[in-house]
Amino acid sequence: MAEKRQLNSKVEVNDPNMSEQEEQQLLTDFIAERATLSYHSKNMIARQGMALATDILNRQTIVTGAQNIMGIIGGAIVTSNHFNPLENTAIRYALKKVNNKRLFVISQPTNFKMTGWVGFFLKYADTLPISRSIHYMGRTFPTLLQNIFVKNNYVLIYPEKEMWFNYRKPRPFKRGPYYYAARFNVPIISCFVEMVPQEENDNDQFKQINYKVHILKPIYPEQNKNNDENSLAMMQQDYLQKKEAYETAYHTKLTYDFEDGDVVGWNGPKI
């Protein structure tokens, strides 16, 4: 996909599939369940479990740039590179260095079909599904975001859209996170997660990875620009910040030629 420059395409072949009808039913059930006592009980359990997992998984995580967002009082949209199902715990860990605001994570609806403990956390640990539905994305989803921002909390939206496992390069962005930031007049908390491979093996294919979370300069919508102008400008600025962070972290210029080291920690046959 990298060589074909299809840098926002799905590459995880084992992801579950979902028809539009199944997706619509999932969204309907999700909204209805959020109003129940059962949901709030499960949400509390999932949040406590996620907080514990965050501390355990990030014992070696390093955070830089926390001072950049000390002045943010209200809600915000957080953006980061997306390369692992659990790297959002590193973002949670980094943001906890600044405050204890809740972090909601935007997720593909197919993730809500997962079972077991992983499925439980994906459903109940402050996750929100996106959708192909114009009605949901045009009405329901913005209302969910607005309710989060009113309470001065954060939303993590991955602008790269799809996850590429342990791929270290920031990929071109989709405009959605920046449109919502402009629409609700909230800043972008720009993050870049660097992966540091260790000597020990995690499994037959990968070495263990430690994270270094770089919190970059926040990006604010400008009052003299409309939503479209702001979203494009904010997206461009965020990409350039992440590009610079990548080049500084890995000491190399960003290109989209597939190179040795692009999949961090790979310990299997040469790709």
C-alpha positions as a printed Julia matrix, in Angstrom:
271×3 Matrix{Float64}:
   0.0     0.0    0.0
   2.85    2.42   0.78
   4.49    1.81  -2.6
   1.14    2.44  -4.33
   0.67    5.6   -2.21
  -2.63    4.2   -0.86
  -1.69    5.53   2.54
  -5.17    5.64   4.09
  -6.29    2.17   2.97
  -7.18   -0.7    5.27
  -4.32   -3.17   5.64
  -5.44   -5.28   8.61
  -6.81   -8.34   6.8
  -8.48   -9.88   9.86
 -10.75   -6.93  10.64
 -14.44   -7.96  10.78
 -16.76   -6.85   8.0
 -20.11   -5.16   8.51
 -22.94   -4.43   6.1
 -24.61   -1.02   6.1
 -27.71   -2.57   7.68
 -25.62   -4.15  10.46
 -23.81   -0.88  11.01
 -27.06    1.06  11.27
 -28.4    -1.42  13.82
 -25.18   -1.15  15.83
 -25.46    2.65  15.92
 -29.12    2.49  16.97
 -28.28    0.03  19.76
 -25.27    2.11  20.83
 -27.27    5.32  21.24
 -30.11    3.53  23.05
 -27.78    1.7   25.43
 -25.95    4.91  26.42
 -29.1     6.04  28.24
 -29.3     2.92  30.44
 -28.02    2.31  33.94
 -26.33   -0.85  32.7
 -24.22    1.18  30.26
 -23.11    3.62  32.94
 -22.11    0.76  35.24
 -20.12   -0.94  32.5
 -18.61    2.39  31.48
 -17.34    2.96  35.01
 -15.8    -0.52  35.15
 -14.22   -0.09  31.7
 -12.77    3.33  32.55
 -11.22    2.01  35.75
  -9.81   -0.97  33.88
  -8.45    1.27  31.13
  -6.8     3.56  33.69
  -5.08    0.55  35.27
  -4.03   -0.83  31.88
  -2.69    2.58  30.88
  -0.4     2.72  33.91
   0.79   -0.87  33.45
   1.41   -0.67  29.7
   3.22    2.68  29.9
   5.67    2.1   32.72
   8.51    2.84  30.28
   6.71    5.52  28.25
   8.42    8.93  28.03
   6.42   12.13  27.54
   7.8    15.35  26.1
   6.07   18.7   25.53
   3.43   18.51  28.27
   4.02   22.2   28.9
   2.64   22.97  25.43
  -0.94   22.29  26.51
  -0.91   23.55  30.09
  -2.95   26.57  29.0
  -5.84   24.61  27.43
  -8.81   24.93  29.77
 -11.78   23.64  27.78
 -12.38   20.71  25.47
 -10.12   19.74  22.59
  -9.6    17.25  19.78
  -6.47   15.14  20.11
  -4.73   13.79  17.0
  -1.96   11.22  16.75
  -0.4     8.69  14.4
  -2.24    5.34  14.44
  -0.13    2.18  14.47
  -1.34   -0.08  17.3
  -4.68   -0.91  18.95
  -3.19    0.01  22.34
  -1.18    3.09  21.47
  -4.1     5.24  22.64
  -3.04    4.21  26.16
   0.2     6.11  25.56
  -1.84    9.19  24.63
  -3.97    8.74  27.76
  -0.8     8.42  29.84
   0.7    11.58  28.32
  -2.42   13.68  28.8
  -2.66   12.57  32.44
   0.62   14.41  32.96
  -1.37   17.61  32.42
  -4.85   16.93  33.83
  -7.41   14.23  34.55
  -9.9    15.04  31.81
 -11.75   12.17  30.17
 -10.46   11.08  26.79
 -13.04    9.71  24.36
 -11.68    7.7   21.42
 -13.27    7.56  17.98
 -13.4     4.01  16.59
 -14.54    2.17  13.5
 -17.93    0.46  14.04
 -16.42   -2.95  13.17
 -14.39   -2.73  16.4
 -17.64   -2.84  18.37
 -18.19   -6.4   17.1
 -15.12   -7.72  18.91
 -15.71  -10.06  21.82
 -14.04  -10.82  25.15
 -12.3    -8.23  27.29
 -10.99   -6.37  24.25
 -14.54   -6.05  22.94
 -15.76   -4.95  26.35
 -13.24   -2.09  26.5
 -13.92   -1.11  22.9
 -17.63   -0.83  23.64
 -17.57    0.82  27.05
 -14.27    2.65  27.71
 -15.46    6.03  26.36
 -15.37    5.01  22.71
 -17.59    6.51  20.01
 -18.27    4.91  16.61
 -18.06    6.74  13.32
 -20.19    5.69  10.39
 -20.9     5.75   6.67
 -24.36    7.1    7.57
 -24.82   10.72   6.51
 -27.59   11.2    9.09
 -25.47    9.84  11.95
 -22.35   11.82  11.0
 -24.35   14.95  10.24
 -26.57   15.0   13.35
 -25.95   12.36  15.99
 -22.16   12.36  15.97
 -21.78   16.17  16.23
 -24.19   16.16  19.17
 -22.06   13.54  20.93
 -18.96   15.66  20.34
 -20.64   18.84  21.54
 -21.69   17.17  24.8
 -18.08   16.14  25.4
 -16.68   19.6   24.71
 -19.29   21.29  26.91
 -17.89   19.23  29.79
 -14.35   20.33  28.86
 -13.19   16.83  27.9
 -11.06   15.54  25.03
 -11.74   13.43  21.93
  -9.01   11.42  20.19
  -9.57   11.21  16.43
  -7.01    9.55  14.18
  -6.66   11.67  11.01
  -4.89    8.85   9.16
  -8.19    6.88   9.33
  -6.79    3.33   9.32
  -4.26    1.66  11.6
  -0.98    0.42  10.06
   0.71   -1.84  12.6
   4.02   -0.38  13.88
   4.35    1.85  10.79
   6.42    4.78  11.97
   5.69    7.42   9.33
   2.86    9.97   9.69
   0.53    9.38   6.76
  -1.58   12.0    4.91
  -4.59   13.17   6.9
  -8.33   13.21   6.4
 -10.06   16.51   7.14
 -12.71   15.3    9.62
 -10.98   16.07  12.95
 -10.09   19.57  11.83
 -13.58   20.33  10.53
 -15.05   19.45  13.93
 -12.37   21.5   15.71
 -13.3    24.49  13.56
 -17.04   23.92  13.92
 -16.92   23.71  17.72
 -14.09   26.24  18.1
 -11.8    23.9   20.05
  -8.05   23.44  19.63
  -6.19   20.48  18.22
  -3.82   18.82  20.69
  -1.23   17.54  18.26
   0.7    14.42  19.3
   3.25   12.18  17.67
   4.17    8.81  19.17
   7.72    7.62  18.54
   8.42    3.88  18.76
  11.66    2.72  20.37
  12.47   -0.98  19.72
  14.05   -2.96  22.55
  16.45   -5.91  22.48
  13.89   -8.33  23.93
  11.44  -10.11  21.62
   7.72   -9.59  22.09
   6.93  -12.58  19.84
   8.42  -14.44  16.88
   7.92  -11.47  14.57
   8.37   -8.33  16.67
  10.68   -6.95  19.29
   9.26   -5.21  22.33
   8.47   -1.53  21.76
   8.61    1.4   24.15
   6.8     4.65  23.39
   7.88    8.26  23.48
   4.89   10.61  23.23
   5.67   14.05  21.84
   2.98   16.63  22.65
   3.43   19.3   20.01
   2.17   22.88  19.81
  -1.64   23.13  20.0
  -3.42   24.39  16.89
  -6.31   26.85  17.21
  -9.0    27.84  14.7
  -8.73   31.46  13.59
 -11.72   33.75  14.01
 -11.28   35.37  10.58
 -11.62   32.05   8.73
 -14.69   29.95   8.04
 -14.91   26.26   8.94
 -13.6    25.02   5.6
 -10.66   27.44   5.6
  -9.81   26.66   9.2
 -10.05   22.89   8.74
  -7.67   22.93   5.79
  -5.19   25.24   7.51
  -5.27   23.27  10.76
  -4.85   19.97   8.92
  -1.83   21.28   7.04
  -0.23   22.68  10.19
  -0.79   19.43  12.08
   0.73   17.37   9.28
   3.8    19.62   9.13
   4.24   19.4   12.91
   4.04   15.61  12.86
   6.38   15.48   9.86
   8.95   17.55  11.76
   8.5    15.39  14.87
   9.04   12.25  12.79
  12.19   13.62  11.15
  13.59   14.72  14.5
  12.78   11.43  16.24
  14.11    9.1   13.54
  16.83   11.37  12.08
  15.62   10.96   8.52
  13.62   12.88   5.95
  10.01   11.81   5.47
   9.35   10.05   2.18
   6.73    7.44   1.33
   9.18    5.04  -0.26
   9.0     1.81   1.75
  12.29    1.51   3.62
  13.94   -0.78   6.15
  12.82    0.3    9.6
   9.42    1.63   8.53
   7.77   -1.22  10.46
   9.38   -0.72  13.83
  10.58   -3.78  15.74
   9.98   -6.2   12.86
  11.99   -9.35  13.61
  10.69  -11.67  10.93
  11.71  -12.3    7.3
  12.66   -9.23   5.28
   9.51   -7.44   4.06
